[in-house]
Amino acid sequence: MRLYIHIPFCEQKCNYCAFTSYVSKEKKIALYFEKLLFAIEFFLNKKEVKELKSIYIGGGTPSLVDSKFYEPIFQKLSFFMQDKSEITIEANPSSLTKEWLLHMKSLGVNRLSLGIQSFDDKKLAFLGRVHNSNEAILALENIFEVGFKNLSVDLIYGTFLDNLNLLESDLKKAITFPITHLSAYTLTIEKNTPFFKKENIIKKSDDYSKFIKEFLEDRGFNHYEVASFGKVKSKHNLAYWNYEEYIGVGCSAVGFDGKVRYTNTHNLNSYLKNPLNLKYEKIDKEKRYFEKIFLGLRSEVGICKSELLENDLINAITLLDEGMLRLKDERFYAKDFFIADSLALYIMN
């Protein structure tokens, strides 16, 4: 079983962020973690979980929360964590301290995901990030000094400030450190964000994606999902692409039991009143089929040839003949993850 825990607290709302997060709600942290623990105990008992293969703590900004609040959570989870369990927590350079890192490592965290987004101060300010390039570098130095071996770095590209020189500079600075994973996200504009309805925000270019892919693959990073490159892959993320079951706790967190997907309330106050306030969505056979094709083609998971409907199989073979797909061990894979959505639509046309 997999477990996702959402921490919705942030120092500042970034200009592009559409995730559930709250600023200046520090007084509610203690109660929130009490409710988290209650929800975790409920789901672990309900599912009769014997082992957690991976735990992912995302946000928001988990590193903004004092490490002492995580102690009861990890005391409970320690019974389900194995030596091979992947335990990831997200962090931002502005709130990351060496003391926090040491404590989280002692609790069992063995993988970090650091939201750097760029090493360019002008771009960071444009994105609404609260850290600067020097703080990002210091955070990286502290992470490796403390002894973490598995680190993922997040970068964003496709802003109007971007060019190939800036992207190359960001990538070079990131791999100066012995990172094991890099997630490169193209900037998207979502509703209810400061960037929404503003002009001159995005600069689209296929050259950027191609450049990032070639740069990282030349340096040993495997492109295993549309935005993910890893010398060490994220076990937790691959579970999503593989359509595995997972538990989701925390404000706005999503869970999936194989047949039903549930979503926690997005409202912080509502969650504090009832951490089991869930909305359910039954995943019928048609939707499952649709999602497995989209997720599979966006990643190294691929899609099983024998599971495709007759007409869809004909379309997939057409793409195979045109060199857009490859076939290995009776599974189709996209040769270019960046056009995976278009390939999926063509197959199911």
C-alpha positions as CSV (number, residue, x, y, z in Angstrom):
1,M,0.0,0.0,0.0
2,R,1.0,3.6,-0.6
3,L,0.2,6.6,1.5
4,Y,0.0,10.3,0.5
5,I,-0.2,13.0,3.2
6,H,-1.0,16.6,2.3
7,I,0.4,19.5,4.3
8,P,-1.5,22.7,3.2
9,F,0.6,25.4,4.9
10,C,2.7,27.9,3.0
11,E,4.8,31.0,3.6
12,Q,3.3,32.6,0.4
13,K,1.1,31.6,-2.5
14,C,3.2,31.3,-5.6
15,N,1.9,33.0,-8.7
16,Y,1.3,29.7,-10.6
17,C,0.1,27.5,-7.8
18,A,-3.3,25.9,-7.9
19,F,-2.6,23.3,-5.2
20,T,-4.6,23.6,-1.9
21,S,-2.4,25.7,0.4
22,Y,-3.0,28.3,3.1
23,V,-0.9,31.2,4.2
24,S,-0.7,32.6,7.8
25,K,-2.5,29.6,9.4
26,E,0.3,28.5,11.7
27,K,-2.0,28.5,14.7
28,K,-4.0,25.7,13.1
29,I,-1.0,23.4,12.6
30,A,-1.2,21.5,15.9
31,L,-4.9,20.7,15.4
32,Y,-4.4,19.8,11.8
33,F,-1.8,17.2,12.7
34,E,-4.1,15.7,15.3
35,K,-6.7,15.3,12.6
36,L,-4.1,13.8,10.2
37,L,-3.2,11.2,12.8
38,F,-6.8,10.3,13.3
39,A,-7.4,9.9,9.6
40,I,-4.2,7.8,9.1
41,E,-5.2,5.4,11.9
42,F,-8.7,5.1,10.4
43,F,-7.4,4.2,6.9
44,L,-4.7,1.9,8.1
45,N,-7.2,-0.1,10.2
46,K,-9.9,0.0,7.5
47,K,-7.5,-1.3,4.9
48,E,-5.8,-3.7,7.2
49,V,-2.5,-2.5,6.0
50,K,0.5,-4.7,6.7
51,E,3.1,-2.7,4.9
52,L,3.6,0.8,3.4
53,K,5.8,0.5,0.3
54,S,6.0,4.3,0.0
55,I,5.0,7.4,1.9
56,Y,4.9,10.8,0.2
57,I,4.4,14.0,2.2
58,G,3.5,16.9,-0.1
59,G,2.0,20.3,0.0
60,G,1.9,23.2,0.5
61,T,5.3,23.4,2.2
62,P,5.9,20.5,4.6
63,S,9.3,22.0,5.6
64,L,7.5,25.0,7.0
65,V,6.1,22.8,9.8
66,D,8.2,22.2,12.8
67,S,9.6,18.7,12.7
68,K,8.2,17.9,16.2
69,F,4.7,17.8,14.7
70,Y,5.7,14.9,12.5
71,E,6.9,12.7,15.4
72,P,3.4,11.2,16.3
73,I,2.8,10.5,12.6
74,F,6.0,8.6,12.2
75,Q,5.6,6.8,15.5
76,K,2.4,5.4,14.1
77,L,3.8,4.8,10.6
78,S,7.0,3.1,11.8
79,F,5.1,-0.2,12.3
80,F,4.4,-0.2,8.6
81,M,7.7,1.0,7.2
82,Q,10.2,-1.5,5.9
83,D,13.8,-1.1,5.1
84,K,13.0,-0.7,1.4
85,S,10.1,1.7,1.9
86,E,10.5,5.0,0.1
87,I,9.7,7.9,2.4
88,T,9.6,11.2,0.6
89,I,8.9,14.7,2.0
90,E,8.7,18.0,0.0
91,A,10.7,21.0,1.1
92,N,11.4,24.6,0.0
93,P,14.8,26.3,0.3
94,S,13.3,29.3,2.3
95,S,12.1,27.1,5.2
96,L,14.6,24.3,5.2
97,T,17.1,24.2,8.1
98,K,19.8,21.7,8.9
99,E,18.1,20.9,12.2
100,W,14.8,20.1,10.5
101,L,16.6,17.8,8.0
102,L,18.4,16.0,10.8
103,H,15.2,15.4,12.7
104,M,13.3,14.2,9.6
105,K,16.1,11.8,8.7
106,S,16.0,10.4,12.2
107,L,12.2,9.8,11.8
108,G,12.8,7.7,8.7
109,V,12.6,10.1,5.8
110,N,15.0,8.8,3.1
111,R,14.0,10.9,0.1
112,L,13.6,14.7,-0.4
113,S,11.8,16.6,-3.1
114,L,13.2,20.2,-3.2
115,G,11.1,22.9,-4.9
116,I,13.9,25.1,-6.4
117,Q,12.1,25.9,-9.7
118,S,15.1,28.0,-10.9
119,F,18.4,29.4,-9.8
120,D,17.7,32.7,-11.6
121,D,16.7,35.4,-9.1
122,K,14.6,37.3,-11.7
123,K,12.7,34.2,-12.7
124,L,12.2,33.2,-9.0
125,A,10.7,36.6,-8.3
126,F,8.5,36.4,-11.3
127,L,7.2,33.0,-10.2
128,G,6.4,34.4,-6.7
129,R,9.0,32.2,-4.9
130,V,10.2,33.5,-1.5
131,H,13.7,32.1,-1.8
132,N,16.7,33.3,-3.9
133,S,19.4,31.3,-5.7
134,N,21.8,31.5,-2.8
135,E,19.2,30.0,-0.4
136,A,18.6,27.2,-3.0
137,I,22.3,26.4,-3.1
138,L,22.6,26.5,0.7
139,A,19.6,24.1,1.0
140,L,21.3,21.7,-1.4
141,E,24.5,21.8,0.6
142,N,22.7,21.2,3.8
143,I,20.8,18.2,2.4
144,F,23.9,16.4,1.4
145,E,25.9,17.4,4.5
146,V,23.2,15.9,6.6
147,G,23.5,12.7,4.6
148,F,20.5,12.3,2.3
149,K,21.4,10.2,-0.7
150,N,18.1,10.4,-2.6
151,L,17.1,13.9,-3.7
152,S,14.7,15.1,-6.4
153,V,14.8,18.8,-7.6
154,D,11.9,20.6,-9.2
155,L,12.4,23.1,-12.0
156,I,9.8,25.1,-14.0
157,Y,10.3,26.2,-17.6
158,G,8.3,27.8,-20.3
159,T,8.0,31.3,-18.7
160,F,8.4,34.4,-20.9
161,L,11.8,34.9,-19.3
162,D,13.1,31.5,-20.5
163,N,15.6,30.8,-23.2
164,L,18.0,27.9,-23.8
165,N,20.9,29.6,-22.0
166,L,18.8,30.1,-18.9
167,L,17.6,26.5,-19.0
168,E,21.1,25.1,-19.5
169,S,22.3,27.2,-16.5
170,D,19.5,25.9,-14.2
171,L,20.2,22.3,-15.2
172,K,24.0,22.6,-14.8
173,K,23.6,24.1,-11.4
174,A,21.2,21.4,-10.3
175,I,23.4,18.5,-11.4
176,T,26.5,20.1,-9.8
177,F,25.1,18.3,-6.7
178,P,24.7,14.5,-6.7
179,I,20.9,14.6,-7.2
180,T,19.2,11.4,-8.2
181,H,16.1,12.8,-9.7
182,L,14.8,15.9,-11.5
183,S,11.3,16.9,-12.3
184,A,11.0,19.6,-15.0
185,Y,7.5,21.1,-15.3
186,T,6.3,23.3,-18.1
187,L,4.5,26.3,-16.7
188,T,0.7,26.0,-17.0
189,I,-1.8,28.7,-16.1
190,E,-4.6,27.6,-13.8
191,K,-7.8,29.3,-12.6
192,N,-7.7,31.1,-9.3
193,T,-4.0,31.8,-9.5
194,P,-2.3,35.2,-9.7
195,F,-1.2,34.4,-13.3
196,F,-4.7,33.6,-14.5
197,K,-5.9,36.1,-17.2
198,K,-2.5,37.8,-17.3
199,E,-0.7,38.2,-20.6
200,N,2.9,37.5,-21.5
201,I,3.4,34.8,-18.9
202,I,4.2,31.7,-21.0
203,K,6.6,31.2,-23.8
204,K,5.9,27.8,-25.5
205,S,8.6,26.0,-27.3
206,D,9.1,22.3,-28.1
207,D,12.8,23.1,-28.2
208,Y,12.8,23.6,-24.4
209,S,11.4,20.1,-23.7
210,K,13.7,18.5,-26.2
211,F,16.7,20.3,-24.8
212,I,15.9,19.3,-21.2
213,K,15.4,15.7,-22.2
214,E,18.7,15.5,-24.2
215,F,20.7,17.3,-21.6
216,L,19.6,15.0,-18.7
217,E,19.6,11.8,-20.7
218,D,23.2,12.5,-21.8
219,R,24.1,12.7,-18.1
220,G,22.5,9.4,-17.0
221,F,19.0,10.5,-16.1
222,N,16.3,8.2,-17.4
223,H,13.2,9.9,-18.8
224,Y,10.6,7.6,-17.3
225,E,7.6,9.9,-17.1
226,V,6.6,13.1,-19.0
227,A,8.1,15.5,-16.4
228,S,10.4,13.1,-14.5
229,F,14.0,12.2,-15.1
230,G,15.8,9.9,-12.6
231,K,18.9,8.0,-11.9
232,V,16.7,6.6,-9.1
233,K,13.0,6.6,-10.0
234,S,10.2,7.6,-7.7
235,K,8.5,4.4,-6.5
236,H,5.6,6.4,-5.2
237,N,4.9,8.2,-8.5
238,L,5.3,5.0,-10.5
239,A,2.5,3.5,-8.4
240,Y,0.2,6.2,-9.6
241,W,1.1,5.4,-13.3
242,N,0.6,1.7,-12.6
243,Y,-2.9,2.4,-11.3
244,E,-2.1,0.9,-7.9
245,E,-4.2,1.5,-4.7
246,Y,-3.1,4.3,-2.4
247,I,-4.4,6.1,0.7
248,G,-4.7,9.9,0.7
249,V,-5.1,11.9,3.9
250,G,-5.1,15.6,4.5
251,C,-6.9,18.6,3.1
252,S,-7.6,17.9,-0.6
253,A,-5.7,14.7,-0.7
254,V,-6.9,12.0,-3.1
255,G,-7.0,8.2,-2.5
256,F,-7.9,5.2,-4.6
257,D,-8.9,1.7,-3.7
258,G,-8.9,0.2,-7.1
259,K,-12.6,0.8,-7.8
260,V,-13.4,4.1,-6.1
261,R,-11.5,7.4,-5.9
262,Y,-12.1,9.6,-3.0
263,T,-11.1,13.2,-2.4
264,N,-10.7,15.0,1.0
265,T,-12.4,18.4,1.4
266,H,-10.4,21.3,0.1
267,N,-11.5,23.6,2.9
268,L,-9.1,23.7,5.9
269,N,-11.8,24.5,8.4
270,S,-14.0,21.7,7.2
271,Y,-11.1,19.3,7.4
272,L,-10.4,20.3,11.0
273,K,-14.0,19.6,11.9
274,N,-14.2,16.3,10.0
275,P,-11.0,14.7,8.5
276,L,-13.2,12.0,7.0
277,N,-15.3,14.4,5.0
278,L,-14.8,12.6,1.6
279,K,-16.3,12.8,-1.9
280,Y,-16.4,9.5,-3.8
281,E,-16.2,8.8,-7.5
282,K,-16.7,5.3,-8.8
283,I,-14.2,4.4,-11.5
284,D,-16.2,2.4,-14.0
285,K,-14.7,0.1,-16.6
286,E,-14.8,2.8,-19.3
287,K,-13.1,5.4,-17.2
288,R,-10.5,3.0,-16.0
289,Y,-9.7,2.0,-19.6
290,F,-9.4,5.7,-20.6
291,E,-7.2,6.6,-17.6
292,K,-4.9,3.6,-18.0
293,I,-4.1,4.5,-21.6
294,F,-3.4,8.2,-20.8
295,L,-1.3,7.4,-17.7
296,G,0.5,4.5,-19.5
297,L,1.6,6.5,-22.5
298,R,2.8,9.4,-20.4
299,S,5.2,7.1,-18.6
300,E,7.4,4.0,-19.0
301,V,4.4,1.9,-17.8
302,G,2.9,1.7,-21.3
303,I,-0.3,0.0,-22.2
304,C,-1.0,-3.7,-22.6
305,K,-1.7,-4.8,-26.2
306,S,-4.2,-7.4,-25.1
307,E,-6.3,-4.9,-23.1
308,L,-7.0,-2.6,-26.1
309,L,-10.3,-2.7,-27.8
310,E,-10.3,-3.9,-31.4
311,N,-10.5,-0.5,-33.1
312,D,-8.1,1.0,-30.6
313,L,-5.6,-1.8,-31.3
314,I,-5.7,-1.0,-35.0
315,N,-5.0,2.7,-34.3
316,A,-2.1,1.7,-32.0
317,I,-0.6,-0.5,-34.7
318,T,-0.9,2.5,-37.1
319,L,1.1,4.6,-34.7
320,L,3.6,1.8,-34.3
321,D,4.1,1.6,-38.1
322,E,4.5,5.4,-38.2
323,G,7.2,5.2,-35.5
324,M,5.3,7.0,-32.8
325,L,5.0,4.0,-30.6
326,R,7.2,1.0,-29.8
327,L,6.2,-2.5,-28.9
328,K,8.0,-4.6,-26.3
329,D,6.8,-7.6,-24.4
330,E,3.3,-7.1,-25.7
331,R,3.1,-3.5,-24.4
332,F,3.0,-0.3,-26.4
333,Y,5.1,2.6,-25.3
334,A,5.2,6.2,-26.5
335,K,8.5,7.2,-28.0
336,D,7.9,10.8,-27.1
337,F,6.1,11.3,-23.7
338,F,5.6,15.0,-24.6
339,I,3.0,14.1,-27.2
340,A,1.5,11.2,-25.2
341,D,-1.9,12.8,-24.7
342,S,-2.3,13.3,-28.5
343,L,-1.3,9.7,-29.1
344,A,-3.9,8.5,-26.5
345,L,-6.6,10.5,-28.2
346,Y,-5.7,9.1,-31.5
347,I,-5.8,5.5,-30.2
348,M,-9.3,6.0,-28.7
349,N,-10.6,8.0,-31.7
